[in-house]
Amino acid sequence: MALEKLLAKALGVAKSNVQVARGTTARLKTIEIEGVSDAELRAFLDQFAE
């Protein structure tokens, strides 16, 4: 899935570490990401919070 590839590249992890857990065809999705700490993920998401 393109979303998994995009997030993996943006977060600097392998594509195999990013998976859509729920909502594959839905607008809202639940994503599982391995190899990224909560703090790293929060810092990444904070870039887009404003």
N, CA, C and O atoms as CSV, one atom per row, in Angstrom:
chain,resi,resn,atom,element,x,y,z
A,1,MET,N,N,0.845,-1.178,0.000
A,1,MET,CA,C,0.000,0.000,0.000
A,1,MET,C,C,0.892,1.243,0.000
A,1,MET,O,O,1.925,1.280,0.668
A,2,ALA,N,N,0.483,2.238,-0.744
A,2,ALA,CA,C,1.268,3.464,-0.887
A,2,ALA,C,C,1.434,4.199,0.437
A,2,ALA,O,O,2.488,4.785,0.687
A,3,LEU,N,N,0.420,4.178,1.279
A,3,LEU,CA,C,0.496,4.854,2.578
A,3,LEU,C,C,1.603,4.254,3.432
A,3,LEU,O,O,2.361,4.987,4.068
A,4,GLU,N,N,1.703,2.942,3.453
A,4,GLU,CA,C,2.748,2.278,4.239
A,4,GLU,C,C,4.129,2.684,3.732
A,4,GLU,O,O,5.029,2.961,4.525
A,5,LYS,N,N,4.293,2.718,2.422
A,5,LYS,CA,C,5.578,3.104,1.830
A,5,LYS,C,C,5.928,4.552,2.172
A,5,LYS,O,O,7.069,4.859,2.515
A,6,LEU,N,N,4.940,5.435,2.076
A,6,LEU,CA,C,5.144,6.851,2.379
A,6,LEU,C,C,5.546,7.059,3.835
A,6,LEU,O,O,6.510,7.770,4.121
A,7,LEU,N,N,4.801,6.432,4.763
A,7,LEU,CA,C,5.112,6.585,6.186
A,7,LEU,C,C,6.467,5.977,6.532
A,7,LEU,O,O,7.223,6.550,7.317
A,8,ALA,N,N,6.774,4.829,5.955
A,8,ALA,CA,C,8.065,4.188,6.213
A,8,ALA,C,C,9.215,5.101,5.795
A,8,ALA,O,O,10.195,5.259,6.524
A,9,LYS,N,N,9.085,5.687,4.632
A,9,LYS,CA,C,10.138,6.592,4.149
A,9,LYS,C,C,10.255,7.817,5.039
A,9,LYS,O,O,11.361,8.227,5.391
A,10,ALA,N,N,9.118,8.406,5.406
A,10,ALA,CA,C,9.118,9.617,6.232
A,10,ALA,C,C,9.685,9.359,7.624
A,10,ALA,O,O,10.333,10.230,8.204
A,11,LEU,N,N,9.442,8.163,8.161
A,11,LEU,CA,C,9.896,7.838,9.515
A,11,LEU,C,C,11.255,7.149,9.535
A,11,LEU,O,O,11.824,6.939,10.606
A,12,GLY,N,N,11.777,6.798,8.375
A,12,GLY,CA,C,13.094,6.172,8.300
A,12,GLY,C,C,13.113,4.729,8.780
A,12,GLY,O,O,14.095,4.282,9.374
A,13,VAL,N,N,12.029,3.998,8.523
A,13,VAL,CA,C,11.973,2.581,8.887
A,13,VAL,C,C,11.667,1.770,7.637
A,13,VAL,O,O,11.264,2.322,6.613
A,14,ALA,N,N,11.858,0.464,7.725
A,14,ALA,CA,C,11.554,-0.415,6.602
A,14,ALA,C,C,10.046,-0.474,6.375
A,14,ALA,O,O,9.263,-0.368,7.319
A,15,LYS,N,N,9.647,-0.643,5.119
A,15,LYS,CA,C,8.226,-0.734,4.788
A,15,LYS,C,C,7.559,-1.883,5.531
A,15,LYS,O,O,6.377,-1.810,5.864
A,16,SER,N,N,8.311,-2.934,5.787
A,16,SER,CA,C,7.760,-4.084,6.507
A,16,SER,C,C,7.430,-3.754,7.965
A,16,SER,O,O,6.736,-4.526,8.627
A,17,ASN,N,N,7.916,-2.627,8.471
A,17,ASN,CA,C,7.641,-2.204,9.845
A,17,ASN,C,C,6.398,-1.324,9.959
A,17,ASN,O,O,6.020,-0.917,11.058
A,18,VAL,N,N,5.767,-1.031,8.830
A,18,VAL,CA,C,4.574,-0.183,8.819
A,18,VAL,C,C,3.429,-0.999,8.230
A,18,VAL,O,O,3.555,-1.584,7.154
A,19,GLN,N,N,2.308,-1.030,8.952
A,19,GLN,CA,C,1.176,-1.843,8.502
A,19,GLN,C,C,-0.143,-1.158,8.834
A,19,GLN,O,O,-0.318,-0.626,9.930
A,20,VAL,N,N,-1.061,-1.176,7.887
A,20,VAL,CA,C,-2.418,-0.703,8.161
A,20,VAL,C,C,-3.126,-1.833,8.897
A,20,VAL,O,O,-3.377,-2.895,8.327
A,21,ALA,N,N,-3.444,-1.596,10.166
A,21,ALA,CA,C,-4.057,-2.632,10.999
A,21,ALA,C,C,-5.567,-2.696,10.794
A,21,ALA,O,O,-6.157,-3.776,10.827
A,22,ARG,N,N,-6.182,-1.551,10.584
A,22,ARG,CA,C,-7.634,-1.484,10.369
A,22,ARG,C,C,-7.933,-0.367,9.385
A,22,ARG,O,O,-7.222,0.636,9.325
A,23,GLY,N,N,-8.982,-0.552,8.625
A,23,GLY,CA,C,-9.439,0.504,7.729
A,23,GLY,C,C,-8.722,0.568,6.404
A,23,GLY,O,O,-8.548,1.651,5.846
A,24,THR,N,N,-8.306,-0.564,5.892
A,24,THR,CA,C,-7.557,-0.591,4.634
A,24,THR,C,C,-8.256,0.193,3.532
A,24,THR,O,O,-7.605,0.921,2.783
A,25,THR,N,N,-9.569,0.053,3.424
A,25,THR,CA,C,-10.305,0.769,2.377
A,25,THR,C,C,-11.086,1.961,2.911
A,25,THR,O,O,-11.758,2.655,2.149
A,26,ALA,N,N,-11.002,2.201,4.202
A,26,ALA,CA,C,-11.740,3.310,4.813
A,26,ALA,C,C,-10.914,4.592,4.800
A,26,ALA,O,O,-9.699,4.566,4.599
A,27,ARG,N,N,-11.588,5.696,5.015
A,27,ARG,CA,C,-10.913,6.988,5.076
A,27,ARG,C,C,-10.049,7.107,6.330
A,27,ARG,O,O,-8.948,7.654,6.275
A,28,LEU,N,N,-10.539,6.602,7.454
A,28,LEU,CA,C,-9.793,6.602,8.711
A,28,LEU,C,C,-9.106,5.257,8.884
A,28,LEU,O,O,-9.730,4.211,8.698
A,29,LYS,N,N,-7.841,5.277,9.233
A,29,LYS,CA,C,-7.055,4.055,9.335
A,29,LYS,C,C,-6.351,3.962,10.680
A,29,LYS,O,O,-6.057,4.977,11.311
A,30,THR,N,N,-6.086,2.747,11.107
A,30,THR,CA,C,-5.250,2.484,12.269
A,30,THR,C,C,-3.944,1.910,11.734
A,30,THR,O,O,-3.942,0.914,11.011
A,31,ILE,N,N,-2.844,2.544,12.094
A,31,ILE,CA,C,-1.530,2.167,11.577
A,31,ILE,C,C,-0.688,1.603,12.701
A,31,ILE,O,O,-0.665,2.156,13.801
A,32,GLU,N,N,0.008,0.503,12.436
A,32,GLU,CA,C,0.984,-0.058,13.375
A,32,GLU,C,C,2.376,0.198,12.814
A,32,GLU,O,O,2.653,-0.086,11.649
A,33,ILE,N,N,3.254,0.743,13.667
A,33,ILE,CA,C,4.617,1.066,13.243
A,33,ILE,C,C,5.590,0.485,14.258
A,33,ILE,O,O,5.484,0.761,15.453
A,34,GLU,N,N,6.531,-0.312,13.789
A,34,GLU,CA,C,7.573,-0.872,14.649
A,34,GLU,C,C,8.888,-0.151,14.388
A,34,GLU,O,O,9.158,0.282,13.268
A,35,GLY,N,N,9.695,-0.028,15.420
A,35,GLY,CA,C,11.017,0.560,15.262
A,35,GLY,C,C,11.072,2.061,15.460
A,35,GLY,O,O,12.098,2.689,15.197
A,36,VAL,N,N,9.960,2.648,15.928
A,36,VAL,CA,C,9.908,4.085,16.187
A,36,VAL,C,C,9.361,4.267,17.597
A,36,VAL,O,O,8.319,3.710,17.942
A,37,SER,N,N,10.063,5.043,18.403
A,37,SER,CA,C,9.593,5.267,19.773
A,37,SER,C,C,8.403,6.218,19.771
A,37,SER,O,O,8.152,6.921,18.793
A,38,ASP,N,N,7.683,6.223,20.878
A,38,ASP,CA,C,6.553,7.152,21.017
A,38,ASP,C,C,7.015,8.597,20.872
A,38,ASP,O,O,6.337,9.412,20.246
A,39,ALA,N,N,8.161,8.908,21.448
A,39,ALA,CA,C,8.685,10.276,21.378
A,39,ALA,C,C,9.031,10.658,19.937
A,39,ALA,O,O,8.755,11.780,19.512
A,40,GLU,N,N,9.629,9.741,19.189
A,40,GLU,CA,C,9.968,10.015,17.789
A,40,GLU,C,C,8.713,10.224,16.951
A,40,GLU,O,O,8.653,11.116,16.105
A,41,LEU,N,N,7.717,9.390,17.202
A,41,LEU,CA,C,6.468,9.511,16.451
A,41,LEU,C,C,5.753,10.815,16.788
A,41,LEU,O,O,5.229,11.488,15.901
A,42,ARG,N,N,5.732,11.166,18.060
A,42,ARG,CA,C,5.096,12.418,18.487
A,42,ARG,C,C,5.806,13.618,17.848
A,42,ARG,O,O,5.145,14.546,17.382
A,43,ALA,N,N,7.140,13.608,17.824
A,43,ALA,CA,C,7.900,14.706,17.212
A,43,ALA,C,C,7.590,14.810,15.723
A,43,ALA,O,O,7.457,15.909,15.185
A,44,PHE,N,N,7.476,13.666,15.063
A,44,PHE,CA,C,7.131,13.655,13.641
A,44,PHE,C,C,5.752,14.253,13.421
A,44,PHE,O,O,5.578,15.108,12.552
A,45,LEU,N,N,4.768,13.814,14.199
A,45,LEU,CA,C,3.399,14.296,14.026
A,45,LEU,C,C,3.245,15.767,14.415
A,45,LEU,O,O,2.417,16.475,13.841
A,46,ASP,N,N,4.032,16.228,15.380
A,46,ASP,CA,C,3.965,17.632,15.811
A,46,ASP,C,C,4.320,18.598,14.694
A,46,ASP,O,O,3.904,19.757,14.728
A,47,GLN,N,N,5.082,18.144,13.704
A,47,GLN,CA,C,5.429,18.996,12.562
A,47,GLN,C,C,4.184,19.441,11.812
A,47,GLN,O,O,4.181,20.495,11.176
A,48,PHE,N,N,3.136,18.646,11.885
A,48,PHE,CA,C,1.927,18.898,11.092
A,48,PHE,C,C,0.755,19.385,11.939
A,48,PHE,O,O,-0.361,19.513,11.436
A,49,ALA,N,N,0.996,19.653,13.198
A,49,ALA,CA,C,-0.082,19.982,14.149
A,49,ALA,C,C,-0.618,21.409,13.978
A,49,ALA,O,O,-1.717,21.709,14.446
A,50,GLU,N,N,0.108,22.255,13.344
A,50,GLU,CA,C,-0.350,23.656,13.257
A,50,GLU,C,C,-1.091,23.953,12.018
A,50,GLU,O,O,-1.530,25.085,11.817
